[in-house]
Amino acid sequence: MHINLFFTALLLLSTLTANAASPLPVSSPEHEQIDPARLERMHALVSGYIADGKHAGAAAMVVRNGKIVDWQTWGKANIDTGDAVSRDTIFRIYSMSKIITSVAVLQLFEQNKLLLSQPVTDFIPELKELRVFTGGTAEAPELEDIKTPITIRMLLNHTAGFTYGFFEESPVHKLYKTADLWNAGSLDDFLRRAAALPLIAQPGETYHYGISNDILALVVQRTSGMSFEEYIAENITGPLKMKDTAFYVPAEKLHRLAAIHRHGEDGRLTVVVDDLLGAYAEKGHGVPSGGGGLFSTIGDYARFIQSLLNSGELDGVRILGRKTIELAMQNSLPEGAFAFSPAMGWGLMSGLHIDMPGSLEPVSEGTFTWSGAATTHFFADPSEKLIGMIFTQHFPYDEHQLFTRFRISVYQALQ
């Protein structure tokens, strides 16, 4: 009996020790109503992508009821050095930065420093002369005045009329490319370049994914009286103990940074040498992009998403109020607008699954989700208390449709 008590105590101690080193508490799949045998299908899916040479490496995590039930790594973080993907590998998360920026804006909203209906020109008067593209060419654009002021809400839900230069649907995108926004010397320089560009649509009319969160970074900076980087560190990543999440990677951590890979002309994976879209690892290069500039680990980001799934709180630290989270998780797009798919809406932070039958996936309506340009992805399902995350470093974005298959393979394992 004493021996059994000893081993029980030893097992409890080892579990507590493991949890202390973990970004979230740890549990078994079975205990959280996930079938471990069926979860092996997700493992086989991702490991097959690595074995087939579609991706160099990957990390994946599944969290249910606030506990990590699965955390796996595969393959190489850098095929040139041979370094393996590990649990503390640092990734460029690109557009998954947007949700952190949006939380910062909503914090300022809670502090009565701004209203969602407030014109952005109240904070950034440099945008008063914006005009809207109606036709012509990049060299000779036809423009009209804006009919409705751009509001904070329009920036949060990407209906402000801004876009990105890497799309190729309009002469506006050519103008964005020419502006070379990502090599601006500061956020103010970024703003100067962006303010000279036309909008692709009238504010408030339709969804256009773009630089809105980079404009919001300036709103945060000017309303808080702090640099954008300092605000994020002091109000989000610091309180949530996201120790490896920042707009640059310190020299002592650079060996943990995964390289971005793509397929060369011979079809083989090769390391991308250039820092794309302004995601420079070294401090002092590029701008702290609110739309795509953060570096993070899968464990750090899991803490952030779990805080949102917990209605704004984690480990006794509250970053947003419960009702603010509720507001942010409602589809805020105008009637007829959607985010890349008719089954996908947009709240005030991220994409929202709003139509399960239309999505052709078993993803609950109300699930919030987004991804990053270098093929990183998360989804968080409030009704199932479920988080799934898959991080690789690969261009082009989700080239092999990993994300859809990953979501399906996680959901099918639920008991």
C-alpha positions in Angstrom: 0.0 0.0 0.0 2.8 2.4 0.9 4.6 1.5 -2.4 1.4 2.3 -4.4 1.1 5.6 -2.6 4.7 6.3 -3.4 4.3 5.7 -7.1 1.1 7.6 -7.2 2.8 10.6 -5.6 5.7 10.2 -8.0 3.4 10.2 -11.0 1.6 13.3 -9.7 4.9 15.0 -9.2 6.1 14.2 -12.7 2.8 15.4 -14.2 3.0 18.7 -12.3 6.7 19.1 -13.4 5.7 18.5 -17.0 2.8 21.0 -16.7 5.1 23.6 -15.2 7.4 23.5 -18.2 4.4 23.5 -20.6 2.7 26.6 -22.0 -0.7 25.1 -20.9 -1.7 22.2 -18.6 -1.3 18.7 -20.1 -3.8 15.9 -20.3 -4.3 12.7 -22.3 -6.5 12.7 -25.4 -8.8 10.0 -23.8 -9.4 12.2 -20.7 -10.5 15.1 -22.9 -12.8 12.9 -25.1 -10.5 12.6 -28.1 -9.8 9.2 -29.6 -6.0 8.7 -29.7 -6.2 6.0 -32.4 -8.2 8.4 -34.7 -5.8 11.2 -33.8 -3.1 9.2 -35.4 -4.7 10.1 -38.7 -3.5 13.6 -38.2 0.0 12.5 -37.3 0.0 10.4 -40.5 -1.2 13.3 -42.6 1.5 15.7 -41.4 4.3 13.2 -41.4 3.3 12.1 -44.9 3.6 15.7 -46.1 7.2 15.8 -44.7 8.1 12.4 -46.2 6.7 13.4 -49.6 8.9 16.6 -49.6 5.9 18.9 -49.6 7.1 20.6 -46.5 10.5 20.6 -44.7 9.1 20.4 -41.2 6.1 21.1 -39.0 4.8 21.5 -35.5 1.2 20.7 -34.5 -0.7 21.1 -31.3 -4.2 20.1 -30.2 -5.7 21.7 -27.0 -9.1 20.7 -25.5 -10.7 22.0 -22.4 -7.7 24.3 -21.9 -5.2 21.3 -21.8 -2.7 20.2 -24.4 -3.6 16.7 -25.5 -1.2 16.4 -28.4 2.0 18.2 -29.3 4.1 16.9 -32.2 7.1 18.0 -34.3 8.3 16.6 -37.6 11.2 17.2 -40.0 13.6 20.1 -40.4 13.4 23.7 -39.4 16.2 24.3 -41.9 17.1 21.8 -44.6 20.5 23.5 -45.1 21.7 23.2 -41.5 19.8 20.0 -40.7 18.3 21.6 -37.6 15.1 19.7 -36.6 11.8 21.4 -35.8 11.5 21.4 -32.0 8.9 22.5 -29.5 10.7 25.8 -29.0 11.2 26.5 -32.7 10.4 30.2 -33.6 8.2 30.8 -36.6 7.3 33.8 -38.7 3.5 33.9 -38.1 2.8 36.8 -40.5 -0.9 37.5 -40.6 -1.6 35.7 -37.4 -0.1 38.9 -35.9 -3.4 40.6 -36.9 -5.3 39.1 -34.1 -2.8 40.4 -31.5 -3.0 43.9 -33.0 -6.8 43.7 -33.0 -6.8 42.7 -29.3 -4.6 45.8 -28.6 -7.2 48.0 -30.3 -10.1 46.5 -28.4 -8.2 47.0 -25.1 -8.0 50.7 -26.0 -11.7 50.6 -26.8 -12.4 49.2 -23.4 -10.3 52.0 -21.9 -12.5 54.6 -23.7 -9.6 55.9 -25.7 -11.4 55.1 -29.0 -14.8 54.1 -30.3 -15.4 51.5 -33.0 -17.5 54.0 -34.9 -14.8 56.7 -34.7 -13.2 57.9 -37.9 -9.5 56.9 -38.2 -8.7 60.4 -39.2 -9.3 61.4 -35.6 -6.0 59.7 -34.8 -4.3 59.7 -38.2 -5.2 63.0 -40.0 -2.7 62.1 -42.7 -5.4 59.8 -44.2 -7.8 62.7 -44.9 -6.9 62.9 -48.6 -7.5 59.3 -49.5 -9.3 58.6 -52.7 -10.9 55.6 -54.3 -9.8 53.9 -57.6 -12.6 53.6 -60.1 -10.7 52.7 -63.3 -7.8 53.4 -65.6 -4.3 52.1 -65.1 -1.6 52.2 -62.5 0.1 54.9 -64.5 -3.1 56.9 -65.0 -5.6 55.9 -62.4 -9.1 57.3 -62.3 -10.1 58.3 -58.7 -13.1 59.6 -56.8 -13.6 61.0 -53.3 -14.5 58.6 -50.5 -18.2 58.7 -49.6 -18.0 57.4 -46.1 -15.2 58.1 -43.5 -13.1 55.0 -42.6 -13.9 53.9 -39.1 -11.9 51.8 -36.6 -14.5 49.0 -37.1 -13.8 49.1 -40.9 -10.1 48.6 -40.3 -10.8 45.7 -37.9 -13.0 43.9 -40.3 -11.1 44.8 -43.6 -13.9 46.8 -45.2 -11.9 50.1 -45.2 -10.8 49.7 -48.8 -7.1 49.0 -48.2 -5.5 45.9 -49.9 -2.2 44.1 -50.3 0.3 44.4 -53.2 0.8 40.6 -53.6 -2.7 40.3 -55.1 -2.9 40.8 -58.8 -6.5 41.7 -59.5 -6.3 45.5 -60.1 -3.9 48.3 -61.1 -4.2 49.3 -57.4 -2.1 46.2 -56.5 0.7 47.4 -58.9 0.7 50.7 -57.1 1.1 48.9 -53.7 4.0 47.0 -55.0 5.7 50.1 -56.3 5.2 51.8 -52.9 7.5 49.1 -51.3 5.6 49.5 -48.0 7.6 46.7 -46.2 10.9 48.4 -46.5 9.7 51.7 -44.9 12.0 53.0 -42.2 9.3 53.4 -39.6 5.5 53.2 -39.0 5.3 56.9 -39.9 7.2 56.3 -43.1 4.9 53.3 -43.8 1.9 55.7 -43.3 3.3 58.3 -45.6 3.7 55.7 -48.4 0.2 54.2 -47.7 -1.5 57.6 -47.6 -0.4 58.2 -51.2 -2.2 55.1 -52.5 -5.8 54.8 -53.7 -8.3 52.6 -51.9 -9.5 49.7 -53.9 -13.2 50.2 -52.9 -15.4 52.6 -51.1 -15.0 52.3 -47.3 -17.6 50.0 -45.7 -18.9 48.4 -48.9 -17.0 45.1 -49.2 -14.2 42.9 -47.7 -10.7 43.5 -49.0 -7.9 41.9 -47.1 -5.0 44.3 -46.7 -2.9 46.6 -44.6 -5.7 47.7 -42.2 -3.9 46.2 -39.2 -0.8 48.1 -40.0 -2.8 51.3 -39.9 -4.3 50.1 -36.6 -0.7 49.7 -35.3 -0.4 53.5 -35.7 -3.7 54.0 -34.0 -2.4 52.0 -31.0 0.8 53.9 -31.0 -0.8 57.3 -31.0 -3.7 56.6 -28.6 -1.5 54.8 -26.0 1.4 57.2 -26.1 3.7 54.2 -26.4 5.6 52.6 -29.3 3.5 49.9 -30.9 6.1 47.2 -29.9 6.2 48.4 -26.3 2.4 48.4 -26.1 2.1 44.8 -27.3 4.9 43.7 -25.0 3.5 45.4 -21.9 -0.2 44.6 -22.4 -0.4 41.3 -24.3 2.7 39.2 -24.7 4.2 40.1 -21.4 1.2 39.5 -19.2 0.4 36.2 -21.0 4.1 35.1 -20.6 4.6 34.7 -24.3 8.3 34.9 -23.9 9.3 34.2 -27.5 6.8 36.4 -29.2 8.1 39.7 -30.6 8.7 41.8 -33.7 12.3 40.6 -34.0 14.3 37.6 -32.8 17.1 38.4 -30.3 20.6 37.2 -31.3 20.7 34.5 -28.6 17.5 33.0 -30.1 18.3 33.2 -33.8 19.5 29.5 -33.8 15.8 28.6 -33.0 14.3 30.5 -36.0 12.9 28.2 -38.7 13.9 29.0 -42.3 11.2 29.5 -44.9 11.3 26.9 -47.7 9.9 26.7 -51.2 10.2 24.3 -54.1 13.0 25.2 -56.6 12.8 24.7 -60.3 13.9 21.1 -59.9 11.0 20.5 -57.5 13.2 20.1 -54.5 12.8 22.2 -51.3 15.2 25.1 -50.9 15.6 27.7 -48.3 14.2 31.2 -49.1 17.1 33.6 -48.5 15.3 36.9 -48.5 13.1 38.2 -45.7 9.8 38.5 -47.4 7.0 40.9 -46.6 9.2 42.8 -44.2 9.5 40.1 -41.6 13.1 40.8 -40.7 14.5 38.8 -37.8 17.1 41.4 -36.8 16.0 44.4 -34.7 16.1 47.7 -36.5 15.1 46.4 -40.0 11.7 46.9 -41.5 8.7 48.1 -39.5 6.8 46.5 -36.6 4.0 45.4 -38.8 0.7 45.0 -37.0 -0.6 42.9 -39.9 2.3 40.5 -40.2 5.5 41.3 -38.3 5.5 38.9 -35.3 7.6 35.9 -34.6 6.3 33.3 -32.2 6.4 29.7 -31.0 3.5 27.3 -31.2 3.4 27.2 -27.4 3.3 31.0 -27.0 0.5 31.3 -29.6 -1.5 28.6 -27.9 -1.5 30.7 -24.7 -2.8 33.7 -26.6 -5.6 31.8 -28.3 -6.6 30.0 -25.1 -7.0 33.3 -23.4 -9.5 34.3 -26.1 -11.3 31.0 -25.8 -11.5 31.7 -22.1 -13.4 34.9 -22.8 -10.2 37.0 -22.4 -8.5 35.5 -19.4 -5.6 33.1 -18.7 -3.9 32.1 -15.4 -5.5 35.0 -13.6 -4.5 37.6 -16.3 -7.4 39.3 -18.2 -6.5 40.9 -21.5 -10.1 41.6 -22.6 -13.5 41.7 -21.1 -15.9 38.8 -21.6 -18.5 40.9 -23.4 -15.8 42.5 -25.7 -14.8 39.0 -26.8 -18.5 38.2 -27.4 -18.8 41.3 -29.6 -15.5 40.5 -31.5 -16.8 37.0 -32.3 -19.9 38.2 -34.2 -19.7 38.4 -38.0 -19.3 42.1 -38.7 -19.2 42.0 -42.5 -21.9 43.8 -44.6 -24.6 41.6 -46.2 -23.3 39.7 -49.1 -19.6 40.2 -48.1 -17.4 37.3 -47.0 -13.8 36.5 -46.2 -12.4 34.5 -49.2 -15.2 32.0 -49.0 -19.0 32.4 -48.6 -18.8 30.1 -45.5 -16.3 32.5 -43.8 -17.2 35.8 -42.1 -15.0 38.1 -40.1 -15.5 39.3 -36.6 -13.3 42.1 -35.2 -10.2 40.0 -34.9 -10.2 37.1 -37.3 -12.1 34.9 -39.7 -15.2 33.1 -38.5 -16.7 29.9 -39.7 -20.4 30.9 -40.2 -21.8 28.1 -42.4 -20.9 24.4 -41.6 -22.7 22.9 -44.6 -21.3 25.5 -46.9 -17.7 24.9 -45.7 -17.9 21.2 -46.5 -16.0 20.6 -43.2 -17.2 19.4 -39.8 -16.1 22.8 -38.3 -18.5 24.3 -35.8 -20.1 27.6 -36.6 -18.6 30.3 -34.5 -15.1 28.8 -34.7 -12.5 31.6 -35.1 -9.5 31.1 -37.2 -6.7 32.5 -39.3 -3.4 31.8 -40.9 0.0 33.3 -41.9 1.6 33.7 -45.2 4.4 31.2 -44.5 1.8 28.4 -43.9 1.0 28.7 -40.2 -2.6 28.2 -39.1 -4.9 27.9 -36.0 -8.6 27.4 -35.4 -10.4 27.7 -32.1 -13.8 26.3 -31.5 -15.7 27.7 -28.5 -18.5 25.1 -28.6 -16.0 22.2 -28.5 -13.5 24.0 -26.4 -10.9 23.0 -29.0 -7.8 24.5 -30.5 -5.9 23.1 -33.4 -2.6 24.6 -34.6 -0.2 23.6 -37.4 3.0 25.6 -38.1 5.3 25.1 -41.1 7.5 27.7 -42.9 6.7 27.4 -46.6 5.9 29.6 -49.6 3.6 29.8 -51.5 1.0 29.9 -48.7 -0.7 26.6 -48.0 0.5 25.3 -51.4 -0.7 21.7 -50.7 -4.0 22.4 -48.8 -2.6 21.2 -45.5 -4.9 23.3 -43.4 -8.3 21.9 -44.6 -7.0 18.3 -44.2 -5.5 19.2 -40.7 -8.8 20.5 -39.5 -10.7 17.5 -40.7 -8.2 15.1 -39.1 -8.5 16.8 -35.7 -12.4 17.0 -35.8 -12.8 13.4 -36.8 -11.0 12.3 -33.7 -13.5 13.9 -31.3 -15.5 11.4 -29.3 
